[in-house]
Structure formats: structure tokens, C-alpha cells
């Protein structure tokens, strides 16, 4: 859902759109949007699964503190999608499982 006209702010100016890939599907995003907001504008709210109960995860705090929005972006795992701006051709996937943390002795 996007707001195109606001009672107080007036008409929202048009912004250049780009294409990103989410789970293999092309979606439109606006330049200056975060990955999370672009996904929500395209009716994608499930960004991954919780580790403990395998319940859906989505945007919670929206400012990067809770890390509920982590995704794999351009091959890099555990990127906060609410703090990452979209780029043309970006590839976004849901994170599956826990991060690969190796123990150093």
C-alpha cells in the first residue's frame, strides 16, 4: 500500500522506480526506499522465520535494533532490510536457519 495523496502534505511526488529480485520474482521499488519498505509496498510481510518457534518474522522496530528484518541481500546473510536502501538488480532472499558462526579456539 502506498500513499499517493495526503490530506496535509498534498500529492506525493513521483520518484524513479527500479527493479529488484525477491525470491526469484521481479518487483518494483522506488529509489530511496529501504528493502523492507519496498517489500511491504509489494505486499510481502513475511521476511523470514524465528529461530525458536519457526514463526514468521517481519518488520518490528523499523530502525535496525531488533534485527527481526534480517535477510540475505546480494549473497550477504543477516543484512537488516529496514536499514538497507534498494539498488537496481539487487537480489533479496529470506534467511533460512541460523547464521553460520564458527568457533575460534
N, C-alpha and C positions, 0 to 999 in steps of 0.2 A: 504494500500500500504506500502510495506516495502522495504528499500534499502538493497540489499544483497551484492552488489559490488559497490564500489565508486571509481571514477577516481583518486582521490588523496589519500584517506585513504586505498584503496585496498579492499580486501574481508572482510566483516563484520563477526566476529567470531560467531559461533553458541552458543546460550545460552539455558539453560534448559527452557522448556515450562511447564506451569501449566494450570489447567482448572479453570475458574471462571464461575459463572452463571449470565447472564444478562437477565432480564425479563423472567426467566424460561428456557432460552436456554444456553447450554454449549458453551463456546468459549475458544479458546486457547490464552494464554498471555505469554509473556516472563518474566522470573524472572528479577526484577529491573525496569520494566515498571510501569508507573502510570496507574491508572484505565482509565483515559481519552485516553491515547495513545494506550492502549490495545483495547479499543472500536473502535477508529479510524482505527487501523490496521485491524479490522474485519468489516470495512465499516459501522460503527454506528457513525453518526454525530449528530443526534438529541438526546440531553441528557435530555430535559425537555421542559417546556412551560414557556414563560414570564408571569409575573403576570398581567400586564396591558392589553395586546392585545392578549394573548394566542397564541403568535407566537413561533415557535421552538427556543430553546436555544441550544447552543453548546459551544465548547471551544472558548474563545475570547482572553484573555490575556495569558493564559497558565502558569501563575505563582501564581495564587490564589488570586489576588487582586480584580478582578471584580466579582467573585463568580457566573459567568454565568454557570459554570460547576457543580453546586451542585447536588448531587444525594443522594439516600438512599443506604447506604453501610452497610451490615450486620445488618440491622434493625435500624441504626442510621441515622436520617434525616439530610439533609443540610450539607453533607460532600463534601469538594472540591475535585472532582475527578482528577484534574490536579496535586494535591499535595499528593495524596494517592497511595502508592505502592500496587500492586496486591499481594494477598496471595492465596494459594491453597484453593479451595472451597468457596471463597468469593462470597457473594450474592449481586448483584448490581441491583438497580431499579431506574427508573426515578422518580423524585419528582413530586408529584401531588398536586397542590394548595400551599397555603402559609404555612409557619411554624406555629405550634401551640404555640403561645405566650400568656401566661396567665398574666393578670394584677394583680399586687400585691399592695394592699392598706395598 
